[in-house]
Amino acid sequence: MKSLAAGALFAAGLNRRNGMSDDDTPLPVGAGQKLRPGAFAEAVATRSGMRRADARLAIEAVLGELAEAFERGEAFVLPGLGAGKITRNKNGGLVIKLRLKNDKNGELPLAPPDVSG
């Protein structure tokens, strides 16, 4: 049984072409762009030395575990990113509270304020 996150990753179109150019090289991700699943898998593969297919499986496993932790209402700590938890608002909707880790110069790793997303 696939978790919500793994299913969402497939629904987003994790495949060879998503986030890749016609010659199978990763497209650059810059300000105002979204990190697509294919480019994410390629970046993980490059950083880790894994094959892209293995990186994709690792990403699915990590996101699946996170989704299950979210469903259980557990708080989470992700080294290099920050910490957070899932709560519910008054109407029963899910709310993700995330405290992003500051980088070494004290700036938040966020897009500039004029970039809408």
Order of alpha helices (4+ residues) and beta strands (2+ residues): alpha-alpha-alpha-beta-beta-beta
